[in-house]
Amino acid sequence: MRGCKLFVYGVAALTVAVGSWADTSGGAPPELSISSPSSLAQVEVEQLRQRLKYWADEIIAGTAAGQVATAAAGARNDYRLYSARDYQYRFAEIAGEVFVPVIKGGLDEDDRLRLMKEVNLAIVLARIPQVNIMPALTSMLEHPNSAVRYLGWEGYRLNRTGILAQSREYAQNMLDATIPAAEKETSAPVIGSIFSVANISLGLPAVPASTIKEAQQRMFAMLEANWLKWCKRVMAGEAEMSRACENSIEGVKTLAAAQAGGQDSKAKALQMLADLMHSAAGAYDFSAGTGPIAEENSILLRACEAALVELSGLTSNRIVAILADEKFEGDRSAALGLKVYDWFDDLKQFGVSEPRVKAASKPKENANPEPATQ
């Protein structure tokens, strides 16, 4: 996803030079000696638990970014110590048990590094590619820190195929957890990550076709039910929402091609994309065609038109032509608006209705409708 800047602080904390173990406050970590990683003995499970508790305590007690980064890196490195399935599966289970309570309320509200610590703990969990990390990821989706929620969705994106392949029950649990969280989400960068999770392709390895189909249908229904409220935020000039919605287009195309919305999936997808394009044109107009709002929405307008061409089979670059014409004469914003309405007229043959997100007014009819040719 383009330009997601909300989480730079947390990610940067992990790129701080980690230094030596002496940078941490609690001395060397407890020994982790595993004789048979493919079948951990109970004493080895307890060693792993103590090791992860050590890293959590180091993060809690950290008074500098370097200490927090070192501890988080230590936990991530421990996951990679052994590639055996039993070891990594147990690691995921224990990491969730140890780290989630810290993320959810185990840090002092007055700790100046609290947000950074939450993010570092969340990154450890989000990067564990094991299906049993799902309860931890679900908990992260409800966190008040939007960066933690973002990482919860990124963890689901990483584990989505594995969860779908595990069983229908696992797939149902994932959908039951993610869809309500998606519907409640308000952070634009997090919504952008939701769109990535919703983009479920056909032919995923080792996943039954029936499981994929059900997941696609439920994700498409979620997108369709919430689409207009997201379009309204684009229309209102939220540049971050426009950036997030650019990430939605591939998923809408994929799910429409899979008939995830029923026999009229194509019509539904065309309506959604046309509404999004209309909202982007409205935001571009309200920005007077300048600044970050215009920049984000010009990108979104191009992406929407390209998707409409691909889905409909119609050949038109009317939006791209206006945006690309550096010598355009007249009111570019109004001309874009008129061309968007032309698109709606052309799409009526597919069952697309008038725009469902209303702008303040229809673009001015005296705008120059064609790009300059000289």
N, C-alpha and C positions, 0 to 999 in steps of 0.2 A: 504494500500500500504506500502511495506517494506521501512523502513529507510528514510522517507522523511525529510531531515534536513534543507531544504531551509527556512522553516518558523518558526524555533525554536525561533528566536528572538521575532517575533510577538506573538506567542503563550505564550512564557514565560512571556511576559508583562502582560498577563491576570492571571498568576499564582502568581504574586507578591502579597504579603499580602496586601489586599485592605484597611485595617485599618478602620478608622471611616470617617464619612462625613467631619470631620474637615480637612482631608487630601486634600480636593478639594479647589479650589480658589474662588468659588462664593457663599459660604454659603450653606444653606439647599436648596434642590430642591423645585420647586413650588409644591403646594399641588395638589394631584390627587385624587379627590373624585368622584367616579362613583356610582350613585344610582341604575342604571339599566344597567349592562354590556352587556346585550343582545340587547339593543337598546339605543345607546348613543345619548343624546341630543347634540345640536350644541355647547352649552357652555362646555360640557364635552369633545367634540372633540377638542375644542380650548385648554382646560386644558392639554390634552394629547400632543398636538402640542408644547405647551410651555415647557412641561416637557422634551420632546425629544430635543428641541432646547437647553434647559439647559445642558443636557448631551453632546450634540455636542459642545457647547461653552466651557464646562469644558475640553473636550479633546483638543480642539484647544488651550486653554490657559495653559494647563498642562506643567509644567516645570520639572516634575519628573515622572518616570515610574509608581510609585504608584498612582499618581493623574490620569493618563490616565487609568490605570487598574480599579480604583475605579469607574470612570465615565462610562466606558464600561460595567462593571458589573452592575451598576445601571440601564442602559438601558436594559440589558438582563433580569434583575429581574423584571422590569416594564412590560415586555411582559407577564410574568408568573403571574402577580397580579390577573388577571381574566381569566378564561378559556372560557368565552362566545365567540362565534364565531364572533359576531359583534365587540367586543372590540379588539380581536386579528387581525381581518381583517383590521380594521381602523389603528391599531398600525403599521401593515406592510406597509400600504399605506403611512402613515405620516413618518415613519422611512426612507423609500426610498426618499421621498421628502426632508427631512431634512439632511440626512447623505450623499447622493450621491454627492450633490454639494461640500461638504467639501472634500470628497475623491478625486473628480475630479480636484480640484484646489483651495480649500478653506484653504489650509495650506501654511505657509511661506516656500519657498524653502530653506531658511537658517536655518529652525528649525531642530536642531539636533535629535529631536524625530519624525520627519515627517513620516518616513517609518513605525515606530511603531504605530503612530496614525492612519495612513491609514489602517494598518492591523487590529487594534482594532475596528475601525468603520466597516470594512468589515466583521469581525467575527460576529458582532451583526446582520448584514443583512443576512449573510449566514446561520445563525441558526434559522431564522424565517420560520416555516413550513406553509407558506401561498402562494397560487398560485399568488396573486397580488404582490408578491415581485419580480416577474419575470423581470420587467423593470430595477430594481436596479441590479439584478444579471447580466443581459445583459450588462449594463454599466460597471460592474466590469470586464467583460471578455475583455474589450478593454483597461484596465488600464496599464500604463507603469510599474507599480510595479508587478512583477510576483507573489508575494505572494497574492496580491489582486485578480489577475486573478485566481489563484488556489482556493481561497475561493469562487469566483463566480461559478466555476465548482462544488465545494463541495455543494454550495447552490442548484444548479440544481440537483445534485444527491439526496439531501434530498427531494426536491419537485417534482422530476420527475414523480412519480406515481400520485400524486395529480393533476399535470398539465395535464397529459394524460387522467385522468379520468374526468377532468372538461368539456372538449369539444374538438372536432376535431380542432376548430379554435385555442384554447389554445395550443394544441399539435403542430399544424403547426407553430405557433409563436415561440415556444421553438426550434423546429428544424431549422427554418429560422434564429434564432439568434445563436444557438450553432454550427451548421455545418460550416458556414464561419469562425467563431472564431477558431474552431478546426483546420481548414486547414491552418490558418495563424500562429498558435502557434509554438513557437520555444523552450520554456523552457521545459526541460525533465520532471521535477516533475509535471508541469502543464499538460503535455501530458499524464502522468500516471493517473491523475485525469479524463481526457477526456475519457480514456479507460473505467473507471468505469461508467461514464454516458452513454456511448454507449452500455453497456451490458444490454440490455432491454430483460427481460424474458417474456415467454408466461404466460398467466394466471394471470396477475396482477389483484388484486381485483378491481372491479368496472370499469375496463377499457374495452371498446368494443374491440373485437378481431380485427376488421378492423383497429382501431386506432393503436393498438400494431403492427400489420403487416406493416403498412405504416412507422411507426417510425423505426422498425427493418430494413426495406429495405433501408431507407435513411441513417441510421447509418452504415450499412454494406457497402453501396456504398462509404461513406466517408472514412471508414477504407481502403477499397480496393484501392481507388484513391491515398491515401497518404502513403500507406504501404511501398513502396520501398524507399522513402526518409527517413523514420524512420529506415529502415533496414540499409541503408547506414551509418547512424550515429552510429548504433551499430557496424558495420564493422570497422568504423573509430576509435573505441576504446573509445567511450563516455560511461563511466561506469554508469552514471546517466540515460542515454538513455536505456541501457540494463536493468536496474532496472525498468524503466517505462514500457518497453515492456513486461516484465514479467506479468504486470497487464493487458495486452491486451488479453492474451490467453483465459481466460474464456469467454470473450465477443465474440471472434471469434468462439469458439465452440458453444456457445448459439445461435448466429445468423445463423451459418451454419445449426444447427439442425432445426431452424425455417424456413429454405429455404429462408432466407432473400436475398440471391443473385441469386435467381431463381433455376431452376432445377439442375444446375451445382454448387450449393452452396458448396457442399462437396468438389468438386475438387478445387474450388477457395480457400476455407479455408485451404486445405492441401498444396496448393502451397504457400500461405502466411506463414503458419507455417514452412514449409520447408525452405523458403527463410530466415526467421528469424533465424532458427537454423543454416543455412549456414553462416549468418552474425555473429552470436555469436561464431561459430567455428573460423572464420577469426580473430575476435578480440582476442580470446584466443590465437591463434597462434602468432599474432603480439605482444602480451604481454609476450611471451616466457613462458606462463603458470604460471606466478607469479604476485603477487600484486593485487590491488583492481579490475583491469580490468578482470583478470583471474577469480577472485572470483565471480564477478557479472555474468560473462558469463558462468561459470560452472553451476550456478543456472539456468540461462536461457536455457542452453542446455538441462538440465534435464527436465525442464518444457515443452520445445518444444517436446522432444521425447515422454514424457508421453501423451501429447495432440495428437500427430500423432498416437500413439498406439490406443488411445481411438477412434479417428475419423475413422481410416482406418481398424481397426480390426486386423491389423498385430501384431504379438507378437515378440517384439524385445526390448532388453535393451542394445543394443550395445554401445550407448553413455554412459549410466549410468555405465556400467561395466568398461569402460576405466577410467572414472573419479573416480570411487570408489576404483580402484585397487592401493593400496599404494605401491605395489612391481612392478609396471609396468616397463618393460625394453624397452628402445628405446625412440623414440621421441613421447611423448604423444600428442602434438599438431597436428603433422602430422597424427597420427593414428586416431585422432578425425575427421580430415578433410576427410580421406578416408571413415570412417564410415558414415559421412554425405552424401558423394557421393553414398554410397550403399543405403542409404535411398531414395535418388532421383531415383535410378534405380528401387527400389521396388515400388515406388509411381507412376511410369509411367502408370501402369495399371488403375490408377484413373484419368489420364489425366494431371498429373503434368509434367511440362517441366524441362529443365535444370535450374540451379540457375539463377535468374534474377539480382542478385547483384554480381558483379564480384570481386573476390579476386585478390590480386596482382599476384598470381600464384596458380595452382592446387597443393595440398599437395604432398609432396615427396612420390614416389611410394615405396621407400625402408624402409618406416616407419614400425615398428612392428604393424601389424593390429589387433593383439589379445592381450587381457590383460594377464598378467602372471598368472599362476595357482599355483605357489609354493610360 
